[in-house]
């Protein structure tokens, strides 16, 4: 890891440094322009491929400069005072990062900047659609689809560089394990991204607990007591298992839906079990009271079940039949209600 001393943005010294460095074709010069509020904050460059900190510095006079040689382009997240200030591609040339993650200056950074501009334009167009417009949903979907087509073409044309790679990884949650593996085989440079490899491995695990597959039992020890998922499953009953966390907004919004389902189907042989993951026990217990959760909850499960089931996001809700077979996975709202109704009325 390289450490850079404080560098002022104003004055001749900076210009001289950038000018002399730019003569070396393999050298990048990353200049950040922010404001005085950021002064004395630590600046980190975090590798997107593996999460390593590759350089550190300090903001002075509202900005910073990093300069070094580089053999291949590298995508990094810039963090100022512990918060993300945006992503840049370290590649030969002069790179400029400004507020609102605005990046420019070199070919790949211009490409990345144009993508962010197109994304912002999409959100702006959607926000201008009147809610009372009867075609609001259709118009918003058309705008989203147009952006998605642009994004797909951008990814396809840039999978051999960090811009295409990062956009692929951002969309990898919607791909199958086979689709991810195909891309990694076709573009070996993708294999260096630990995030993509993790998603791929979790997709493989998720396939083992897809609909139609048997559920996997697990046990969690909390406050001196060990509880298995199977301990809370009543023989002959269907079990709805909700993997959630107190800090997760969508998780909290799904609780009323689960209450409705339990009210309708509980008397007919449906039980609910909550599993608190990625959460602090005290926060979980507080949320149980706030949300008035009446079903049993396995507390402090951490990543044990999510690793076992290949869960990439929460809430993740499973419906398990009396034979231990998963009949529904990752449905919410009306889709979840329909899945439960279909299973319970067979």
N, C-alpha and C positions, 0 to 999 in steps of 0.2 A: 504494500500500500504506500502511496506517495503522499507526503504532507507538503502543503504549499503555505507560505507565509502570507500575511495580510497584504492585499494589493488594492490600491486606490484606482477608481475608474477615471478620475479626472486627471488632466494634465498631460504633458509631453511624454512622460515616462511610459505610460501605457501604450501610446501610439508607437513609440520606438520599439517596444517589446513585440507588439503584434506585427509590425513591419518586418523586423528581423526574423521572427519565427516563421512568417508566412513564406519565406524564401525556401524553407525546407519542405519538400513535397510530402513527407511522411508526418508532418507535425500538425496537430490540431491546436486551435486557440479558442477556448470556450469563454465567452464574455457574458456575464450576467448583469443586467440593468434592472434594479428594483427601486427601493426607496430607503430613506434614512432610518425608517422603523426597523429595518433588518440588520442594522449595524451591530457588529460583534457577535452575530449569530454564526453558528458552525454550519458550514456547507459540506455536504457529502455527495460523492458520485457513487451510486450503487449499481453494480452490474445487473442488467436485466436477465442475463443468461444463467447466473448462479447465485445472485444475491450478495456477492462479496462487495465490500467497500474498497474501491480502487483508488480513491483520492479524497483528501479532506482539506478544507481551507476555512477562511473566515471572511464574513462580509465587512467591508469598510467603505465609507462614502457611498453607501447604497448599492454596492455591487461587488463583483469578484471576477477573477480571471484564473483559468486553469490552462496550462500549456504543456504538452508533452508529445512524444512521438507515438505512433500507433501503426501496427502492421495490418490489421483488418478492422473494418468498421465495427464499433461496439455500441449497443444501445444502453444508456444509463438513465436512471432516475436521479434527478437533482433534488436533494432535500435541504431545506433551509430551516434551521431551528427545529428539526424533527418532522417538518411537514413537507409534503411533496410540492415542488415548484414546477414540475413538468418533466418531460422526457426529451432527451436529445441523443443524436447519434454522433459519437466521437469518430470523426473521419478527417483527413487532411483538409485544412482550410480554416477560415474564420467563421465561427459559429456564434450566433447571438440568441440569448434566451431572455425574454421579457415577461412581465406579469401576465397572468392568465394563460401560462404555459405556451406563450407565443414563441416559436422557434424558427430560425431562418439562417441563411448564409452559405450553406453547402448543398450539393444536389440532394442527398438523402434527407437532410433537415428541411429543405424547401418542400420536398415531397410529404414529409411528416406534417409540416405546417399546413399544407394545402388540405390534407386529410382532416385535421382538426377544424379548419375553416369550414369545410363542407359539412362536417358534423354539426357545428354550431348553427350553420344556415338551416339545416334540417330541423333542429329544435326550434329555431325562430319561426320557421314556416308553420310548424305544427301549433305553436303557441298563439298564432294569429287567427286560427280557425275558431269561429264562434261556437261555443258549446251548444247553443240552441239550434245550430245548423243541422237539419235532419241527415245530411250527408257528412257530418263531422268525422265520424269514425272511418268512413270509406276514404275520405280525403287524407286523413292522417296515415292510414294504411298505405295509400298510394305513395305518399312522400317517403315513408319508411322503406318501402320496397325499392324505390328509386335509389335511395342512399345505399341500401343493402347491395343492389346490383353494382353500384360504383365501388363499394368496399370489396366485393368479391373479385372484381376485375383488378383492383389494386393489389390484392393479396396474390392472385394468380401470377401477376407480372413481376412480383418482387419477393418471391419466396426464398431467393438466394441472398437476400440482404436483410438487415435488422428490421426495416420497416414492415416488409411483408411478414416476417417471422412473428413480430409482436402482435400484429393484427390477427394472424392465424391463431396464436395462442389465446388471444382474447375471445375468439369465437370457437375454440376447441371444445368447450363444454357442450356445444350442440352437435359435435361430431361423434361418430362411433369409434371404437378402438381400432377397427380395421381401416377406417378413413385416415385416422391419425398416423397409423403405422405406414400406410401407403405414402403419405406426404414425407415422412421421415426417411423412408427408403429412397424416394425420388430426389430428395434434397438432404444429403447427409449433414449439412451445416446445421439443420434443425435439431440434431441429436445433442448439441451442446447446451440446449436450453433445459435446465432442470425442471422448470415449471411445466413444460410440455411433456417431459418424461413422466412427471408425477401425475398429470392428468391422464396420460395414456395408461399408466399402471392402475389408477383408480377406475378407469373405464373397464379394464379387464376384470377387476374385482367386482364391479357393479354388475357385470354380465352374469356372475355367479349367483347373484341375488336378484335377478330380473324377475318379472312376472312369470309364474309357472315353475319357478325354482323353489326349493325348500329354504325356509328361513334359517339363519345362523344364530345360535344361542351365544350369549356372552354373560359375564359376571362382573359386577362393579363393587368394590369395597369402599364404603363411606362411613365415617364416624364409627368405625369398629364393626360394622355389619356388612356382610357380603350378600348381594342380591343378584340372582340370575333373571334374565328376561323371562325364561320359562316358569320361574316361580310365580309370576304374575299373570300367567295365561291359564284360563279356566278350561279344563278338558271339555271338548264338544262345543266350544264357543268360537266365534270369530273374534280376532283381536286387532284393533286399530293401534298401531305404534307410531307415536309422534316424536320425532327427533327435533328438538327445538332449543332455543336459548333465550334468556330474559332480555337481552339487548337487541334481539332480532325483531324488527317491526312486522314483517310479514308473518313471523311465527305467532306474534301476539294477536294479529288480526285474524288468524285462522282458528284461534281458540273458540270464539262464538260458533263457528261452523261445526267444530267437533262437538260442542255442547248440543247443537241441534240434532246432529246425527245420533248422539248417545241417547237423547231424549226419545227419538223415534224408534231406534233399533235396540237400545239397551234391554228393554223388556223381552225382546225376541232372540236374545243370545249373542249380543255384541258387547265387548268390553274395550276399554281404552287404557293404554299405558303410555305415559310420557317418559322420555329419556332426555335429560338435560345434558347437552354437549357443548364444548367450547365455552364454558361458563363458570363463574365463581359460585360456590354453593350458597353463600349468603344472598347473592343476587337472585339465584334461582328460587330460594325459599320466599323471598320478598315478592317475586313475580307470581308465585303460586297463590299467595294471599291476595294480591291486587287483582288477579284475573279470576279469582274464585274457582280454581281448578279443584275438582272433587275426585278425580281419578288418581291412582298411584303414579308417582314420578320417581324414576331412578335418578338420583342426584350425583353430580360430579363424574359423569361418564367420560369427560374429556374427549379424546379422539379414538378411544377404543372401538366403539361401534361404528363410527363414521369410516374408519380405516377398514373395518371388517366388511362393511356394506358398499364401500366405494362411493360414499356420499360426498358430493362436492359443494352442496349448498343446502341451507335449511330455510324454512321447514322442509323436512323430508318425511312423508307419511306413508306407512306401509299398512296394507290390510292382509292379515294372515288367516287362512281358513282353519277349520278344526283339525285338518290333517297336517298342518304345519307348512302349507304351500302359500307362497306369496301370490295373491291374486290382483293386487293393485300396488303400484309404486309411484310416488312423486306426483300425485294428483292433489289439487286444492279446490276449494270453493265448490261450485256446482258440479264440476267433474268428479270431485271426491264423493259428493252426495250420491251422484248417479252410480258410481262404482260400487259403493256400499249397498245401495238399493238393489242393484243387479245381482250382487253376490248373495245377499240375504233372502232374495225371493226365488232363488233357484230351487 
